[in-house]
Amino acid sequence: MSRAASVRRMTALALLAAVGAALPGVGAAVPPPPPNPSDAELHAGRAAVQQAAGQVGELANRLAQAESRLLDLQTQVELKMEDANKARVDFQRAARAHADARRAADAARADADAAARQVEQQRSRLDNFAASSYRQGSRLGSVTAFIGAKNPQEMLDRAVFLDAISDSQLNVLEDLERARVEKVNKDSLARAALQEAEARRLEADRARVAAEAAEREAVAAQAAQAEQARRLEADKAVVEAQLAEARSRVAGLEAQRDRYEDWQAARQREEQAAAAPTGRSVEVVIARALSQLGVQYAWGGGNAFGPTRGIRDGGVADAFGDFRKVGFDCSGLMIYAFAGAGIPLDHYSGYQYQAGRQVPLSQIRRGDMLFWQRGGRVHHVALYLGDGRMVEAPYSGSRVRVAPVRYSGIAPYAVRMF
C-alpha cells in the first residue's frame, strides 16, 4: 500500500471513529493530555502557530477565489464548446445551400446559352430564306421557285406555300425569343440566389472561426487557472504541514482547548441529531463520503460500491485523462454516500436536485445536498457537513475534499433525503 493510500485509510478510520462516537452505544475516544511546556516554549509555539495560521488563511482565501474562478471558467468552456458546435453545423448547412445554388445557377446559365444559340440559328435560317425570297423585290421568292408550274393555279399554290413557310419561321423565332428571355430571367434569379448563398456561407464561416477561437481561449484560460489552483494547493499543503507541526508543539495552548471545546459542542449536536429517527442514517451517509477523502476526481466515475473508472467527455475531462482514472465525479460521490443509507440516486446532478425535499438555504442542516447552477442548469453537487463546510468531488485534476461552502452560483434550495 502506498504512503498516500495509507494516509487516506487512516483518515477514513479516524472519521468513522468520530462518527461512531456520536452514535448511541459507541464509546468516545479520549484525547491525550496536553504537554506542560515552559513559558519560553509556549511563547515560541504561539508565535509559530500565529505565523503559520496567517499564511494558511491567506492561501486558503486565494485558493478559494482561484477555484471559484476555475468553476466559472469550466462552465464557460462547456457553453463555448456548444456554441462552436452550433457554428460548425450552421457553416455546413450554408455550404450545402451554396453548392445547391451554384448547381442551379450553372444549369440556368446553360439553358439560357442553349436558348440563345437556338434563336441565332433560327434567325440565320430565316435571314437566308428572306434573302432568297425577296432578292428581286417579290414576296413570292425567286423565279426558280415557280419554274415547272403547269398552270397559274399551281403557281398560286406555290406562292401560298412560301408565305406559310415565312410565317411559320417567324412564329418559331418569336417562341424561341420568348423562351430565351425566360431562361435569361431564370439565370439572373439563380445568380442572385447564388450571391445570397455565398454571403450566408461567408457569414457562417466567420461565425465558425470566431466560435472556435472563443472555445480555444476559454480552454486555455481554464487550463491556466487550473495550474494556478494546483500551485496554490501545493503551497497551502506545505504551510499546513508547518502549521500542524507548530500546533503539535503547543497542544496545551488555549487556542487548542477552544477548538477542542468547539469539537465537543459539535459532538453534542451530533449526539442530539443521532437521537432522532434519521440521525444515524445521516451520519452513515456523511461517514461514507468522508471516507473517500483524497480519492482523485474522474468524470463519470463512482457508483454505490465505490470509485470506478471515468469515461470520455470529448473535452476537458479527456484532457486530464479522466477516462484512465478510478475515482468519483460530483454526482458519483453522492451515489456512493447515500447508498450507505439504502437510498439510490441517478448519476446526474440535475436529477439529484429533484430527488428529495427541497428546502431553502436558510434552513440547511447536516446531510443535505447543495447544488450549483448557471442559467437554470445544475452543474455541480456537494454534501453539507454543517458549520459552513461541505465534502465534494470538485473538478478534473482534483481530489475529494472538505471545503468551505461557496455561495457564488449556488442553487436557491438544498435537497433533503431524510
One Martini backbone bead per residue (centre of mass of N, CA, C, O) as a GRO file, in nm:
protein
  418
    1MET     BB    1   0.097   0.035   0.023
    2SER     BB    2   0.079   0.356  -0.006
    3ARG     BB    3   0.118   0.643   0.160
    4ALA     BB    4  -0.143   0.783   0.060
    5ALA     BB    5  -0.332   0.543   0.122
    6SER     BB    6  -0.270   0.530   0.424
    7VAL     BB    7  -0.371   0.813   0.494
    8ARG     BB    8  -0.661   0.771   0.395
    9ARG     BB    9  -0.726   0.535   0.583
   10MET     BB   10  -0.675   0.682   0.852
   11THR     BB   11  -0.879   0.908   0.805
   12ALA     BB   12  -1.128   0.730   0.774
   13LEU     BB   13  -1.111   0.591   1.054
   14ALA     BB   14  -1.131   0.850   1.219
   15LEU     BB   15  -1.406   0.942   1.113
   16LEU     BB   16  -1.564   0.687   1.191
   17ALA     BB   17  -1.502   0.710   1.493
   18ALA     BB   18  -1.642   0.983   1.533
   19VAL     BB   19  -1.919   0.889   1.448
   20GLY     BB   20  -1.948   0.654   1.650
   21ALA     BB   21  -1.934   0.841   1.903
   22ALA     BB   22  -2.218   0.987   1.824
   23LEU     BB   23  -2.344   0.718   1.877
   24PRO     BB   24  -2.524   0.504   2.024
   25GLY     BB   25  -2.315   0.279   2.211
   26VAL     BB   26  -2.048   0.446   2.148
   27GLY     BB   27  -1.737   0.510   2.217
   28ALA     BB   28  -1.517   0.760   2.316
   29ALA     BB   29  -1.242   0.936   2.240
   30VAL     BB   30  -0.961   1.023   2.426
   31PRO     BB   31  -0.770   1.277   2.463
   32PRO     BB   32  -0.472   1.373   2.510
   33PRO     BB   33  -0.271   1.518   2.710
   34PRO     BB   34  -0.123   1.796   2.755
   35PRO     BB   35   0.145   1.954   2.763
   36ASN     BB   36   0.427   2.109   2.976
   37PRO     BB   37   0.539   2.387   2.897
   38SER     BB   38   0.724   2.643   2.881
   39ASP     BB   39   0.713   2.974   2.841
   40ALA     BB   40   0.904   2.982   2.601
   41GLU     BB   41   0.763   2.761   2.437
   42LEU     BB   42   0.485   2.898   2.423
   43HIS     BB   43   0.571   3.154   2.280
   44ALA     BB   44   0.696   3.018   2.030
   45GLY     BB   45   0.445   2.855   1.951
   46ARG     BB   46   0.247   3.090   1.910
   47ALA     BB   47   0.407   3.229   1.688
   48ALA     BB   48   0.407   2.992   1.485
   49VAL     BB   49   0.102   2.960   1.464
   50GLN     BB   50   0.029   3.245   1.369
   51GLN     BB   51   0.198   3.245   1.114
   52ALA     BB   52   0.080   2.987   0.980
   53ALA     BB   53  -0.220   3.067   0.994
   54GLY     BB   54  -0.196   3.316   0.817
   55GLN     BB   55  -0.098   3.168   0.565
   56VAL     BB   56  -0.334   2.974   0.537
   57GLY     BB   57  -0.556   3.186   0.512
   58GLU     BB   58  -0.447   3.324   0.260
   59LEU     BB   59  -0.438   3.069   0.079
   60ALA     BB   60  -0.735   2.990   0.109
   61ASN     BB   61  -0.851   3.242  -0.024
   62ARG     BB   62  -0.701   3.217  -0.292
   63LEU     BB   63  -0.806   2.931  -0.358
   64ALA     BB   64  -1.108   2.993  -0.357
   65GLN     BB   65  -1.093   3.199  -0.588
   66ALA     BB   66  -0.964   3.012  -0.800
   67GLU     BB   67  -1.190   2.792  -0.793
   68SER     BB   68  -1.423   2.974  -0.867
   69ARG     BB   69  -1.303   3.054  -1.139
   70LEU     BB   70  -1.278   2.765  -1.248
   71LEU     BB   71  -1.580   2.696  -1.249
   72ASP     BB   72  -1.659   2.925  -1.439
   73LEU     BB   73  -1.476   2.836  -1.677
   74GLN     BB   74  -1.598   2.559  -1.715
   75THR     BB   75  -1.874   2.664  -1.802
   76GLN     BB   76  -1.772   2.831  -2.042
   77VAL     BB   77  -1.655   2.597  -2.202
   78GLU     BB   78  -1.920   2.445  -2.247
   79LEU     BB   79  -2.063   2.677  -2.399
   80LYS     BB   80  -1.846   2.715  -2.625
   81MET     BB   81  -1.869   2.432  -2.742
   82GLU     BB   82  -2.164   2.464  -2.834
   83ASP     BB   83  -2.120   2.710  -3.015
   84ALA     BB   84  -1.921   2.567  -3.207
   85ASN     BB   85  -2.109   2.345  -3.301
   86LYS     BB   86  -2.321   2.532  -3.424
   87ALA     BB   87  -2.133   2.675  -3.628
   88ARG     BB   88  -2.057   2.423  -3.788
   89VAL     BB   89  -2.342   2.349  -3.879
   90ASP     BB   90  -2.410   2.618  -4.020
   91PHE     BB   91  -2.182   2.597  -4.228
   92GLN     BB   92  -2.268   2.333  -4.361
   93ARG     BB   93  -2.541   2.437  -4.455
   94ALA     BB   94  -2.438   2.677  -4.623
   95ALA     BB   95  -2.262   2.507  -4.815
   96ARG     BB   96  -2.492   2.340  -4.934
   97ALA     BB   97  -2.658   2.582  -5.039
   98HIS     BB   98  -2.434   2.688  -5.225
   99ALA     BB   99  -2.410   2.435  -5.404
  100ASP     BB  100  -2.702   2.436  -5.502
  101ALA     BB  101  -2.695   2.723  -5.628
  102ARG     BB  102  -2.469   2.666  -5.830
  103ARG     BB  103  -2.609   2.445  -5.990
  104ALA     BB  104  -2.856   2.616  -6.070
  105ALA     BB  105  -2.696   2.841  -6.218
  106ASP     BB  106  -2.559   2.661  -6.427
  107ALA     BB  107  -2.819   2.551  -6.554
  108ALA     BB  108  -2.944   2.827  -6.634
  109ARG     BB  109  -2.709   2.921  -6.812
  110ALA     BB  110  -2.721   2.685  -7.012
  111ASP     BB  111  -3.012   2.735  -7.107
  112ALA     BB  112  -2.966   3.024  -7.211
  113ASP     BB  113  -2.748   2.956  -7.418
  114ALA     BB  114  -2.915   2.754  -7.584
  115ALA     BB  115  -3.141   2.952  -7.658
  116ALA     BB  116  -2.962   3.156  -7.807
  117ARG     BB  117  -2.862   2.959  -8.026
  118GLN     BB  118  -3.141   2.895  -8.146
  119VAL     BB  119  -3.213   3.180  -8.228
  120GLU     BB  120  -2.971   3.223  -8.422
  121GLN     BB  121  -3.032   2.986  -8.610
  122GLN     BB  122  -3.317   3.081  -8.692
  123ARG     BB  123  -3.235   3.357  -8.795
  124SER     BB  124  -3.050   3.254  -9.023
  125ARG     BB  125  -3.265   3.097  -9.177
  126LEU     BB  126  -3.450   3.341  -9.225
  127ASP     BB  127  -3.250   3.516  -9.376
  128ASN     BB  128  -3.207   3.317  -9.611
  129PHE     BB  129  -3.502   3.307  -9.698
  130ALA     BB  130  -3.542   3.612  -9.750
  131ALA     BB  131  -3.318   3.648  -9.962
  132SER     BB  132  -3.446   3.444 -10.168
  133SER     BB  133  -3.744   3.579 -10.174
  134TYR     BB  134  -3.645   3.916 -10.198
  135ARG     BB  135  -3.427   3.981 -10.419
  136GLN     BB  136  -3.668   4.088 -10.643
  137GLY     BB  137  -3.919   4.215 -10.471
  138SER     BB  138  -4.067   3.937 -10.399
  139ARG     BB  139  -4.292   3.743 -10.199
  140LEU     BB  140  -4.246   3.473 -10.388
  141GLY     BB  141  -3.966   3.485 -10.473
  142SER     BB  142  -3.801   3.320 -10.682
  143VAL     BB  143  -3.831   3.204 -11.000
  144THR     BB  144  -3.737   2.908 -10.942
  145ALA     BB  145  -3.989   2.836 -10.766
  146PHE     BB  146  -4.186   2.831 -11.056
  147ILE     BB  147  -4.052   2.628 -11.207
  148GLY     BB  148  -4.281   2.393 -11.363
  149ALA     BB  149  -4.542   2.514 -11.380
  150LYS     BB  150  -4.853   2.430 -11.541
  151ASN     BB  151  -5.016   2.661 -11.397
  152PRO     BB  152  -5.152   2.918 -11.222
  153GLN     BB  153  -5.248   2.754 -10.975
  154GLU     BB  154  -4.967   2.637 -10.898
  155MET     BB  155  -4.832   2.908 -10.852
  156LEU     BB  156  -5.019   2.997 -10.623
  157ASP     BB  157  -4.956   2.761 -10.430
  158ARG     BB  158  -4.653   2.829 -10.401
  159ALA     BB  159  -4.690   3.107 -10.274
  160VAL     BB  160  -4.847   3.018 -10.022
  161PHE     BB  161  -4.627   2.829  -9.915
  162LEU     BB  162  -4.409   3.048  -9.873
  163ASP     BB  163  -4.572   3.218  -9.668
  164ALA     BB  164  -4.605   2.996  -9.457
  165ILE     BB  165  -4.309   2.957  -9.400
  166SER     BB  166  -4.253   3.244  -9.303
  167ASP     BB  167  -4.456   3.246  -9.064
  168SER     BB  168  -4.337   3.001  -8.917
  169GLN     BB  169  -4.056   3.118  -8.870
  170LEU     BB  170  -4.153   3.360  -8.700
  171ASN     BB  171  -4.291   3.202  -8.475
  172VAL     BB  172  -4.045   3.043  -8.380
  173LEU     BB  173  -3.876   3.292  -8.312
  174GLU     BB  174  -4.064   3.405  -8.095
  175ASP     BB  175  -4.058   3.158  -7.906
  176LEU     BB  176  -3.751   3.157  -7.864
  177GLU     BB  177  -3.731   3.442  -7.745
  178ARG     BB  178  -3.908   3.389  -7.501
  179ALA     BB  179  -3.734   3.159  -7.386
  180ARG     BB  180  -3.478   3.320  -7.356
  181VAL     BB  181  -3.584   3.534  -7.159
  182GLU     BB  182  -3.671   3.334  -6.938
  183LYS     BB  183  -3.385   3.209  -6.892
  184VAL     BB  184  -3.245   3.473  -6.820
  185ASN     BB  185  -3.414   3.528  -6.571
  186LYS     BB  186  -3.337   3.268  -6.425
  187ASP     BB  187  -3.035   3.328  -6.422
  188SER     BB  188  -3.056   3.582  -6.249
  189LEU     BB  189  -3.187   3.448  -6.002
  190ALA     BB  190  -2.961   3.241  -5.955
  191ARG     BB  191  -2.737   3.447  -5.904
  192ALA     BB  192  -2.870   3.580  -5.660
  193ALA     BB  193  -2.884   3.320  -5.489
  194LEU     BB  194  -2.578   3.272  -5.491
  195GLN     BB  195  -2.498   3.534  -5.347
  196GLU     BB  196  -2.658   3.477  -5.090
  197ALA     BB  197  -2.520   3.206  -5.021
  198GLU     BB  198  -2.233   3.320  -5.004
  199ALA     BB  199  -2.287   3.520  -4.775
  200ARG     BB  200  -2.377   3.304  -4.569
  201ARG     BB  201  -2.122   3.135  -4.574
  202LEU     BB  202  -1.928   3.358  -4.479
  203GLU     BB  203  -2.075   3.416  -4.215
  204ALA     BB  204  -2.055   3.126  -4.100
  205ASP     BB  205  -1.745   3.113  -4.108
  206ARG     BB  206  -1.691   3.346  -3.917
  207ALA     BB  207  -1.847   3.223  -3.679
  208ARG     BB  208  -1.675   2.967  -3.657
  209VAL     BB  209  -1.402   3.099  -3.604
  210ALA     BB  210  -1.491   3.256  -3.352
  211ALA     BB  211  -1.590   3.012  -3.183
  212GLU     BB  212  -1.320   2.853  -3.184
  213ALA     BB  213  -1.154   3.076  -3.052
  214ALA     BB  214  -1.324   3.095  -2.792
  215GLU     BB  215  -1.273   2.804  -2.706
  216ARG     BB  216  -0.965   2.819  -2.684
  217GLU     BB  217  -0.956   3.046  -2.476
  218ALA     BB  218  -1.119   2.899  -2.255
  219VAL     BB  219  -0.930   2.656  -2.225
  220ALA     BB  220  -0.675   2.816  -2.156
  221ALA     BB  221  -0.789   2.958  -1.904
  222GLN     BB  222  -0.857   2.699  -1.751
  223ALA     BB  223  -0.571   2.581  -1.744
  224ALA     BB  224  -0.434   2.818  -1.598
  225GLN     BB  225  -0.618   2.808  -1.347
  226ALA     BB  226  -0.549   2.517  -1.267
  227GLU     BB  227  -0.249   2.568  -1.220
  228GLN     BB  228  -0.284   2.779  -1.000
  229ALA     BB  229  -0.441   2.594  -0.805
  230ARG     BB  230  -0.216   2.382  -0.774
  231ARG     BB  231  -0.003   2.570  -0.653
  232LEU     BB  232  -0.170   2.660  -0.409
  233GLU     BB  233  -0.213   2.379  -0.293
  234ALA     BB  234   0.086   2.318  -0.244
  235ASP     BB  235   0.147   2.559  -0.060
  236LYS     BB  236  -0.071   2.493   0.150
  237ALA     BB  237   0.041   2.216   0.234
  238VAL     BB  238   0.306   2.316   0.350
  239VAL     BB  239   0.187   2.512   0.564
  240GLU     BB  240   0.008   2.306   0.706
  241ALA     BB  241   0.243   2.135   0.808
  242GLN     BB  242   0.362   2.361   0.979
  243LEU     BB  243   0.113   2.405   1.154
  244ALA     BB  244   0.091   2.117   1.268
  245GLU     BB  245   0.366   2.124   1.406
  246ALA     BB  246   0.309   2.368   1.588
  247ARG     BB  247   0.057   2.248   1.733
  248SER     BB  248   0.203   2.000   1.856
  249ARG     BB  249   0.381   2.196   2.050
  250VAL     BB  250   0.077   2.340   2.149
  251ALA     BB  251  -0.150   2.148   2.277
  252GLY     BB  252  -0.207   2.341   2.554
  253LEU     BB  253  -0.339   2.563   2.425
  254GLU     BB  254  -0.619   2.762   2.419
  255ALA     BB  255  -0.684   2.732   2.122
  256GLN     BB  256  -0.705   2.423   2.140
  257ARG     BB  257  -0.927   2.418   2.355
  258ASP     BB  258  -1.136   2.567   2.185
  259ARG     BB  259  -1.149   2.355   1.964
  260TYR     BB  260  -1.235   2.125   2.152
  261GLU     BB  261  -1.500   2.260   2.245
  262ASP     BB  262  -1.621   2.276   1.968
  263TRP     BB  263  -1.617   1.972   1.922
  264GLN     BB  264  -1.802   1.904   2.158
  265ALA     BB  265  -2.046   2.064   2.056
  266ALA     BB  266  -2.073   1.911   1.790
  267ARG     BB  267  -2.106   1.635   1.927
  268GLN     BB  268  -2.371   1.702   2.069
  269ARG     BB  269  -2.530   1.760   1.815
  270GLU     BB  270  -2.493   1.475   1.697
  271GLU     BB  271  -2.632   1.326   1.931
  272GLN     BB  272  -2.904   1.464   1.891
  273ALA     BB  273  -2.937   1.372   1.597
  274ALA     BB  274  -2.912   1.062   1.663
  275ALA     BB  275  -3.185   1.053   1.831
  276ALA     BB  276  -3.308   1.063   1.582
  277PRO     BB  277  -3.436   0.858   1.341
  278THR     BB  278  -3.215   0.984   1.108
  279GLY     BB  279  -2.929   1.029   1.231
  280ARG     BB  280  -2.777   0.771   1.157
  281SER     BB  281  -2.803   0.797   0.844
  282VAL     BB  282  -2.658   1.064   0.809
  283GLU     BB  283  -2.380   0.965   0.925
  284VAL     BB  284  -2.334   0.744   0.719
  285VAL     BB  285  -2.321   0.925   0.471
  286ILE     BB  286  -2.087   1.105   0.569
  287ALA     BB  287  -1.881   0.880   0.622
  288ARG     BB  288  -1.863   0.781   0.328
  289ALA     BB  289  -1.764   1.045   0.205
  290LEU     BB  290  -1.510   1.085   0.399
  291SER     BB  291  -1.368   0.809   0.317
  292GLN     BB  292  -1.281   0.959   0.017
  293LEU     BB  293  -1.054   1.120   0.085
  294GLY     BB  294  -0.827   1.179  -0.194
  295VAL     BB  295  -0.983   1.092  -0.420
  296GLN     BB  296  -0.994   1.106  -0.743
  297TYR     BB  297  -1.099   1.262  -1.017
  298ALA     BB  298  -1.378   1.125  -1.232
  299TRP     BB  299  -1.549   1.142  -1.502
  300GLY     BB  300  -1.822   0.923  -1.435
  301GLY     BB  301  -1.750   0.834  -1.153
  302GLY     BB  302  -1.912   0.614  -0.959
  303ASN     BB  303  -2.087   0.419  -0.706
  304ALA     BB  304  -2.234   0.226  -0.458
  305PHE     BB  305  -1.924   0.080  -0.417
  306GLY     BB  306  -1.749   0.317  -0.552
  307PRO     BB  307  -1.494   0.368  -0.734
  308THR     BB  308  -1.447   0.446  -1.087
  309ARG     BB  309  -1.406   0.460  -1.406
  310GLY     BB  310  -1.390   0.683  -1.626
  311ILE     BB  311  -1.502   0.898  -1.891
  312ARG     BB  312  -1.569   1.034  -2.184
  313ASP     BB  313  -1.625   1.394  -2.315
  314GLY     BB  314  -1.455   1.546  -2.551
  315GLY     BB  315  -1.263   1.730  -2.345
  316VAL     BB  316  -1.155   1.814  -2.045
  317ALA     BB  317  -1.144   1.527  -1.922
  318ASP     BB  318  -0.955   1.414  -2.140
  319ALA     BB  319  -0.715   1.608  -2.083
  320PHE     BB  320  -0.694   1.461  -1.782
  321GLY     BB  321  -0.755   1.145  -1.806
  322ASP     BB  322  -1.027   1.025  -1.670
  323PHE     BB  323  -1.053   0.744  -1.829
  324ARG     BB  324  -0.787   0.637  -1.648
  325LYS     BB  325  -0.944   0.679  -1.386
  326VAL     BB  326  -1.014   0.621  -1.034
  327GLY     BB  327  -1.333   0.758  -0.922
  328PHE     BB  328  -1.499   1.075  -0.885
  329ASP     BB  329  -1.773   1.255  -0.917
  330CYS     BB  330  -2.007   1.444  -0.780
  331SER     BB  331  -2.252   1.237  -0.820
  332GLY     BB  332  -2.097   0.976  -0.746
  333LEU     BB  333  -2.051   1.046  -0.445
  334MET     BB  334  -2.355   1.052  -0.372
  335ILE     BB  335  -2.420   0.763  -0.439
  336TYR     BB  336  -2.229   0.633  -0.228
  337ALA     BB  337  -2.332   0.772   0.029
  338PHE     BB  338  -2.651   0.693   0.007
  339ALA     BB  339  -2.617   0.383  -0.010
  340GLY     BB  340  -2.571   0.343   0.304
  341ALA     BB  341  -2.904   0.419   0.335
  342GLY     BB  342  -3.063   0.298   0.076
  343ILE     BB  343  -3.020   0.537  -0.148
  344PRO     BB  344  -3.097   0.599  -0.468
  345LEU     BB  345  -2.910   0.747  -0.744
  346ASP     BB  346  -2.853   0.942  -1.003
  347HIS     BB  347  -2.600   1.018  -1.260
  348TYR     BB  348  -2.732   1.331  -1.201
  349SER     BB  349  -2.761   1.641  -1.071
  350GLY     BB  350  -3.042   1.722  -1.179
  351TYR     BB  351  -3.193   1.474  -1.045
  352GLN     BB  352  -3.092   1.519  -0.755
  353TYR     BB  353  -3.248   1.793  -0.721
  354GLN     BB  354  -3.532   1.598  -0.739
  355ALA     BB  355  -3.514   1.358  -0.511
  356GLY     BB  356  -3.617   1.550  -0.285
  357ARG     BB  357  -3.646   1.787  -0.043
  358GLN     BB  358  -3.686   2.122  -0.073
  359VAL     BB  359  -3.479   2.369   0.086
  360PRO     BB  360  -3.383   2.638   0.216
  361LEU     BB  361  -3.075   2.767   0.290
  362SER     BB  362  -3.167   2.871   0.580
  363GLN     BB  363  -3.234   2.533   0.651
  364ILE     BB  364  -2.982   2.393   0.661
  365ARG     BB  365  -2.833   2.063   0.711
  366ARG     BB  366  -2.694   1.796   0.794
  367GLY     BB  367  -2.696   1.604   0.481
  368ASP     BB  368  -2.734   1.795   0.266
  369MET     BB  369  -2.776   1.899  -0.062
  370LEU     BB  370  -2.576   2.087  -0.285
  371PHE     BB  371  -2.613   2.340  -0.549
  372TRP     BB  372  -2.515   2.433  -0.889
  373GLN     BB  373  -2.585   2.708  -1.127
  374ARG     BB  374  -2.655   2.794  -1.485
  375GLY     BB  375  -2.923   2.908  -1.629
  376GLY     BB  376  -3.088   2.663  -1.467
  377ARG     BB  377  -2.831   2.471  -1.469
  378VAL     BB  378  -2.706   2.195  -1.334
  379HIS     BB  379  -2.330   2.127  -1.236
  380HIS     BB  380  -2.336   2.074  -0.908
  381VAL     BB  381  -2.240   1.871  -0.608
  382ALA     BB  382  -2.287   1.853  -0.244
  383LEU     BB  383  -2.208   1.788   0.108
  384TYR     BB  384  -2.333   1.882   0.407
  385LEU     BB  385  -2.167   1.930   0.744
  386GLY     BB  386  -2.155   2.200   0.862
  387ASP     BB  387  -2.027   2.501   0.949
  388GLY     BB  388  -1.977   2.582   0.633
  389ARG     BB  389  -1.934   2.281   0.522
  390MET     BB  390  -1.797   2.047   0.269
  391VAL     BB  391  -1.828   1.766   0.045
  392GLU     BB  392  -1.623   1.696  -0.259
  393ALA     BB  393  -1.606   1.664  -0.626
  394PRO     BB  394  -1.497   1.914  -0.818
  395TYR     BB  395  -1.258   1.843  -1.051
  396SER     BB  396  -1.043   1.810  -1.282
  397GLY     BB  397  -0.739   1.733  -1.101
  398SER     BB  398  -0.870   1.645  -0.839
  399ARG     BB  399  -1.006   1.587  -0.504
  400VAL     BB  400  -1.147   1.475  -0.245
  401ARG     BB  401  -1.310   1.719  -0.023
  402VAL     BB  402  -1.292   1.978   0.217
  403ALA     BB  403  -1.504   2.279   0.214
  404PRO     BB  404  -1.618   2.570   0.175
  405VAL     BB  405  -1.893   2.727   0.110
  406ARG     BB  406  -2.020   2.824  -0.204
  407TYR     BB  407  -2.232   3.105  -0.307
  408SER     BB  408  -2.154   3.112  -0.594
  409GLY     BB  409  -2.416   2.980  -0.785
  410ILE     BB  410  -2.615   2.883  -0.591
  411ALA     BB  411  -2.881   2.721  -0.515
  412PRO     BB  412  -3.186   2.798  -0.346
  413TYR     BB  413  -3.175   2.482  -0.285
  414ALA     BB  414  -3.192   2.213  -0.088
  415VAL     BB  415  -3.152   1.850  -0.036
  416ARG     BB  416  -3.366   1.620   0.136
  417MET     BB  417  -3.365   1.259   0.228
  418PHE     BB  418  -3.496   1.257   0.555
   0.00000   0.00000   0.00000
